[in-house]
Amino acid sequence: MVQKPAPDSARRSERSRRAIYDAALALVGEIGYPKTTIEGIAARAGVGKQTIYRWWNSKADVLLEAFLDLGEQAARAAAQSGQDPRDGIPDTGDLAADLKLVLRATVDELLDPRFEAPSRALAAEGLVDEQLGAEFVGKLLEPQLQLYVRRLRSAQDQGAVRPEVDPRIALELFVAPLAQRWLQRTGPISHAYTDTLVDYALYGLAPR
């Protein structure tokens, strides 16, 4: 009698986890965060509710991890194309051009339907759920902001930014307006818009 190999529990768990990620992101995109439930995610993923509750405490936790995974997938795809995201913001010696390049890529991501719905859901829920908000900032936003900090410090070393400027505050001059306009829908976001933010931030409003 030929013995069948024992089921690979690790592979089965990874397959279930991936199905749950996909289900959570899909439902938020289709019906919105308020209507998305653990029951709905479980049904869409083809798993039991107990499977989800074994790994996560809430739908917010599921969505945060699914969104982080989505970002990691995008990073891996970029790395395969030769654009390793770990390299951070390019440093060509032209600060304005480098900032415009990365902010244009940010606009493209914010307008990508795969990212937009879960991004909005997490940002909104993070305002009322302090723990989720802290995780969203710590795991997702702050690592991205530190890329700007490093690029601005490099610009300081090159003499392109005044030495007394705090890079962590300075980056908010172009990142914060983009985030506010996108989140509150106060106007369209585009490459031209972020280019203008960089020009205003670096060159000011006074006549030159």
Secondary structure, DSSP 4 states (H G I P E B T S, - for coil): -PPPPPP-HHHHHHHHHHHHHHHHHHHHHHH-TTT--HHHHHHHHT--HHHHHHH-SSHHHHHHHHHHHHHHHHHHHHHHTT--GGG-S--SS-HHHHHHHHHHHHHHHHTSHHHHHHHHHHHHHHHH-HHHHHHHIIIIIHHHHHHHHHHHHHHHHTTSS-TT--HHHHTHHHHHHHHHHHHHT-S---HHHHHHHHHHHHH-SS--
